[in-house]
Amino acid sequence: MGGGEVTKRGSGFVLLAIIPFPEDAAKETIAEIREEFPDLEFHYIFQKFEVKKNGPPGGHVDVPAALLKRVNVLITITWLPEKESDVPNIKFIQFISAGTNHVANHPIYTDTKIPLCSANGVHGPQIAEWVVMMDLIHNHNYIDLYKKQQKKEWKHNGELSSSDNVGRTVGILGYGSIGRQVARVAKAMGMKVLAYTASPRKTPESKRDDGFIVPGTGDAEGEFPSAWYSGLDKESLHEFLKLKLDLLVLAVPLTKQTTHFLSTPEFALLHASNPSGTYIANIARGAVIDQPALIAALEAKQIAGAALDVTDPEPLPADDPLWDAPNVLITPHVSGVTTTTADRCFQVVRENLRRVRDRRGLVNEVDRERGY
């Protein structure tokens, strides 16, 4: 890979964004980037938002070959050049998604060493709010209350059926940026936090979050969990699921090891450890859960319910039995998309431009072997 370095002036640095957000969605940070890098050449191609089966949104785009050969930074969610020789001057590719599993079989991923960076950290605040919102909706029987409102019924049967979160336990499967913000909010509500990671985190350094962090959010030093657990094997996972979890948050990347991480044996364990029912929130990827097994667990009341922002497949077909499963709430993979998402993605871009300029390591660089 060639290309000039990023400098404050005189670089002629070329940045190309191909994303399904209008440019003005990130106008403040883009303006700051232009001011900090005044000679940066910026190209923006709007990629039409199209929902695809088991893939992130994005329609077809045509990119001039001459422009591609000059590009130093590509910002994308789905679009990639066919081969490395198409982008001879590329410095890094910045994805605006938290994960890159959707391009894991692309030649740019498998056959090159072009640095790939995720938007890890960008989505933590909004997705954590989605998790807590869904948990509160469940705990306070809000769906039933709203149905009564629609009928203009002022009724209360006197039963003590709602619950608050003080003293309850949340298990966070995948303690990355999203999991850490869930922990922050959960801790503020009086919950006990248990963290689960792929590899052991026994030292203060290993518990630290070195990725992009929205100021005032997350758990940079790993201080909120009462205990840490780890492992990609089922035996380690099962020990974690035996801890009488009231809320289980799935925030792991989708890899070979985490595909169907939760299936029939895991739901049985959750029920055995907490007969009152564990509530599950999945904001990872749909295939982390064995979906037919989830439906069976819901129908058998092995778990209290499930909030799903991701399914397998996506879009979820209208005739899929998951729609009719009891105590399930489904949203169409939108928990991470808010009015601030695009701007925060460009904050990651700005940080990486600075790091290239200053000859420092990139933030959120993907480890291809680990898959995230």
C-alpha positions in Angstrom: 0.0 0.0 0.0 1.3 3.4 -0.9 -0.1 6.9 -0.5 1.0 10.0 1.3 0.8 10.6 5.0 -1.9 12.7 6.6 -0.6 16.1 7.5 -2.4 19.2 8.7 -1.5 21.1 5.5 -0.5 20.2 2.0 -1.4 16.5 2.1 -3.9 16.3 -0.7 -5.3 13.4 1.3 -8.4 11.7 -0.2 -11.3 10.4 1.8 -14.3 8.6 0.3 -17.5 7.9 2.2 -20.0 5.5 0.8 -22.7 5.2 3.5 -26.5 5.2 3.8 -26.7 8.5 5.7 -27.0 12.0 4.2 -23.9 14.1 4.6 -25.6 16.6 6.8 -26.3 13.9 9.4 -22.6 14.3 10.5 -22.2 18.0 9.4 -20.7 19.2 12.7 -17.9 16.6 12.9 -17.2 16.7 9.2 -16.8 20.5 9.5 -14.3 20.0 12.3 -12.4 17.4 10.2 -12.2 19.9 7.3 -10.9 22.6 9.6 -8.3 20.3 11.2 -7.2 18.9 7.8 -7.9 21.8 5.4 -6.3 20.2 2.4 -8.2 16.9 2.8 -10.2 16.1 -0.4 -13.6 14.7 0.7 -15.9 12.7 -1.5 -19.4 11.6 -0.3 -21.5 9.0 -2.1 -24.9 8.3 -0.6 -25.7 4.6 -0.6 -29.4 3.9 -0.8 -30.7 2.1 2.3 -31.8 -1.4 1.3 -32.6 -4.2 3.7 -30.9 -7.4 2.6 -31.3 -11.0 3.8 -28.7 -11.5 6.6 -26.7 -8.5 5.7 -26.5 -4.8 6.6 -28.3 -2.2 4.6 -26.9 -0.9 1.4 -27.6 -0.7 -2.3 -25.5 -0.7 -5.4 -23.1 2.2 -6.0 -20.9 3.1 -8.9 -17.5 4.4 -8.0 -15.1 5.9 -10.6 -12.0 3.7 -10.9 -9.8 6.8 -11.1 -11.1 8.1 -7.8 -10.6 4.7 -6.1 -7.0 4.7 -7.1 -6.5 8.0 -5.3 -8.4 7.2 -2.1 -6.5 7.0 1.1 -9.4 6.4 3.5 -12.6 4.6 2.7 -15.6 4.9 5.0 -18.3 2.3 4.4 -20.8 -0.1 5.9 -21.1 -2.7 3.1 -19.3 -1.5 0.0 -15.8 -2.7 -0.7 -13.5 -2.6 -3.8 -13.2 -6.0 -5.5 -9.5 -6.3 -5.0 -6.6 -4.5 -3.3 -5.1 -3.3 -6.6 -8.3 -1.1 -7.0 -7.1 1.0 -4.0 -3.3 1.2 -4.2 -3.1 4.2 -2.0 -5.4 3.1 0.8 -4.3 3.7 4.4 -7.3 2.1 6.2 -10.9 1.2 5.7 -13.3 2.6 8.3 -16.6 0.7 8.8 -19.5 2.5 10.5 -20.8 -0.8 11.9 -19.8 -2.2 15.3 -19.0 -5.6 13.6 -17.4 -6.7 10.4 -18.7 -10.2 10.2 -20.8 -9.3 7.1 -17.6 -8.8 5.1 -15.6 -11.7 6.6 -15.6 -13.6 3.3 -14.7 -10.7 1.1 -11.3 -10.8 -0.6 -10.4 -7.5 1.0 -10.9 -9.1 4.4 -9.4 -12.5 3.6 -6.6 -11.8 1.2 -5.2 -8.4 2.2 -3.6 -6.7 5.1 -5.4 -3.4 4.6 -6.2 -2.2 8.1 -9.9 -2.5 8.8 -11.5 -0.4 11.6 -14.9 -0.8 13.2 -17.2 1.8 14.8 -17.0 0.0 18.1 -18.0 2.4 20.8 -20.2 4.6 18.7 -23.4 2.6 19.4 -23.0 2.0 23.1 -25.2 4.7 24.5 -28.2 4.2 22.3 -28.1 0.4 22.3 -27.7 0.3 26.1 -30.8 2.5 26.3 -32.7 0.1 24.1 -31.7 -2.8 26.4 -32.8 -1.0 29.5 -36.0 0.2 27.8 -37.0 -3.3 26.8 -36.2 -4.7 30.3 -38.3 -2.0 31.9 -41.2 -2.6 29.5 -41.1 -6.2 30.6 -40.6 -5.6 34.3 -43.4 -3.0 34.5 -45.9 -4.9 32.3 -46.0 -1.8 30.0 -47.5 -3.6 27.0 -50.6 -4.6 29.0 -50.9 -1.1 30.4 -50.7 0.5 26.9 -53.4 -1.9 25.7 -55.6 -0.6 28.5 -54.8 3.0 27.5 -55.9 2.2 23.9 -59.2 0.9 25.2 -59.5 4.0 27.5 -59.6 1.7 30.5 -58.5 2.8 34.0 -58.0 -0.5 35.6 -55.7 -2.0 38.2 -56.3 -5.4 39.6 -54.3 -4.8 42.7 -51.7 -7.5 42.0 -48.0 -6.8 42.8 -46.8 -7.9 39.4 -44.3 -5.3 38.5 -40.7 -5.3 39.7 -37.8 -2.8 39.9 -34.2 -3.5 39.3 -32.6 -3.0 42.7 -30.7 -6.1 43.7 -31.3 -7.9 40.5 -28.4 -9.4 38.5 -27.5 -8.7 34.9 -25.1 -11.0 33.1 -23.4 -9.3 30.1 -22.2 -11.8 27.6 -19.5 -9.8 25.7 -18.1 -6.9 27.8 -17.2 -4.5 25.0 -18.3 -0.9 24.5 -22.0 -1.8 24.4 -21.9 -4.2 27.4 -19.9 -1.6 29.4 -22.6 1.1 28.9 -25.3 -1.4 29.8 -23.3 -2.0 33.0 -23.1 1.7 33.7 -26.8 2.2 33.5 -27.6 -1.1 35.3 -25.3 -0.2 38.1 -27.1 3.2 38.5 -30.3 1.3 38.9 -28.9 -0.8 41.7 -28.2 -4.0 39.8 -25.3 -6.4 40.3 -23.2 -6.7 37.1 -21.4 -9.9 36.0 -19.2 -9.7 32.9 -18.3 -12.5 30.5 -15.5 -12.2 27.9 -13.8 -14.5 25.4 -10.5 -14.4 27.2 -9.6 -14.0 30.9 -9.4 -10.4 32.2 -7.4 -10.9 35.5 -5.3 -7.7 35.5 -6.4 -4.0 35.6 -4.7 -3.5 32.2 -6.7 -6.4 30.6 -10.0 -5.0 31.9 -9.4 -1.6 30.3 -11.3 -0.5 27.2 -8.8 0.9 24.7 -11.3 1.5 21.9 -13.3 4.6 21.0 -15.5 5.8 23.9 -18.2 8.4 23.8 -17.3 10.8 26.6 -19.1 10.2 29.9 -20.2 6.7 28.9 -19.0 3.1 29.3 -16.6 1.5 31.8 -13.1 2.5 30.6 -11.3 0.8 33.6 -13.6 -2.2 34.0 -14.8 -1.1 37.4 -18.5 -2.0 37.4 -18.6 -5.9 37.3 -18.7 -7.6 40.6 -17.0 -10.6 38.9 -15.5 -11.5 35.6 -16.0 -14.9 33.7 -14.5 -16.0 30.4 -14.2 -18.7 27.8 -15.5 -19.7 24.3 -16.1 -23.3 25.4 -19.6 -24.4 26.5 -18.4 -25.6 29.9 -17.3 -22.1 30.8 -20.4 -20.6 29.4 -22.6 -23.0 31.4 -20.9 -21.9 34.7 -21.8 -18.4 33.9 -25.4 -19.2 33.1 -25.8 -21.0 36.4 -25.5 -17.7 38.3 -29.2 -17.0 38.6 -29.2 -14.1 36.1 -32.3 -11.9 36.0 -31.2 -10.2 32.8 -28.9 -11.7 30.2 -27.5 -9.3 27.6 -26.0 -10.8 24.4 -23.4 -8.4 23.1 -20.8 -10.8 21.5 -19.5 -10.6 18.0 -20.7 -13.4 15.6 -17.9 -15.9 15.1 -17.7 -19.6 14.6 -17.4 -20.1 18.3 -20.4 -17.8 19.2 -22.8 -19.1 16.5 -25.7 -20.7 18.4 -23.9 -19.9 21.7 -27.4 -20.2 23.3 -29.4 -23.3 22.4 -31.5 -25.9 24.2 -29.0 -26.9 26.9 -28.3 -23.2 27.7 -32.0 -22.3 28.1 -32.5 -25.4 30.4 -29.6 -24.2 32.6 -31.0 -20.7 32.8 -34.4 -22.1 33.9 -32.7 -24.4 36.5 -30.7 -21.5 38.0 -33.6 -19.0 38.0 -37.0 -20.6 37.9 -38.6 -17.1 38.1 -37.2 -16.6 34.6 -34.2 -14.9 33.0 -35.1 -12.1 30.6 -32.8 -12.2 27.5 -31.9 -9.1 25.4 -30.0 -9.8 22.1 -28.3 -6.9 20.4 -25.5 -9.0 19.0 -26.4 -11.0 15.9 -29.4 -13.2 15.4 -27.3 -16.4 14.8 -25.8 -16.1 18.3 -29.1 -17.7 19.4 -30.5 -21.0 18.1 -33.8 -19.4 17.1 -36.0 -22.6 17.1 -34.6 -23.4 20.5 -35.4 -19.9 21.7 -39.0 -20.3 20.5 -39.3 -23.6 22.3 -37.9 -22.0 25.5 -40.4 -19.2 25.3 -43.3 -21.6 24.8 -42.1 -23.8 27.7 -41.6 -20.7 29.9 -38.0 -21.7 30.6 -37.2 -18.0 30.3 -39.2 -14.9 31.2 -39.1 -13.4 27.8 -36.8 -12.0 25.1 -36.1 -8.7 23.5 -34.6 -9.0 20.1 -33.1 -6.3 17.9 -31.5 -9.0 15.7 -33.0 -12.2 14.3 -31.9 -15.1 12.0 -32.6 -14.4 9.2 -33.0 -10.7 8.6 -35.4 -9.5 7.5 -37.5 -11.9 9.6 -40.1 -13.4 7.2 -43.7 -12.6 8.0 -44.5 -16.3 8.4 -41.7 -17.0 10.9 -43.0 -18.5 14.1 -40.8 -16.2 16.2 -43.4 -13.4 15.6 -46.0 -15.3 17.5 -43.8 -16.6 20.3 -45.0 -15.6 23.8 -43.3 -12.7 25.7 -41.1 -11.6 22.8 -40.4 -8.1 21.6 -38.8 -7.6 18.2 -37.4 -4.6 16.5 -35.8 -4.5 13.0 -32.1 -4.1 13.9 -32.5 -0.4 14.8 -31.2 -0.1 18.4 -27.9 1.4 17.2 -29.4 4.0 14.8 -30.2 7.4 16.2 -29.7 11.0 15.1 -26.2 11.0 16.6 -24.9 7.8 15.0 -23.4 9.3 11.9 -21.7 12.1 13.7 -20.1 9.7 16.2 -18.9 7.5 13.3 -17.1 10.5 11.9 -15.6 11.1 15.3 -13.9 7.7 15.0 -12.7 8.7 11.5 -11.2 11.9 12.9 -9.4 10.0 15.6 -7.9 7.6 13.1 -6.9 10.4 10.8 -5.0 11.9 13.7 -3.4 8.6 14.5 -2.2 8.1 11.0 -0.8 11.7 10.9 0.9 11.1 14.3 2.2 7.6 13.3 0.2 5.9 16.1 -1.8 2.7 16.0 -5.4 2.9 14.7 -8.3 2.8 17.1 -10.8 -0.1 16.7 -8.6 -2.0 14.3 -10.1 -5.4 13.6 -8.2 -8.5 14.5 -8.9 -10.7 11.5 -8.0 -13.9 13.3 -10.4 -13.2 16.2 -13.0 -11.9 13.8 -13.5 -8.5 15.6 
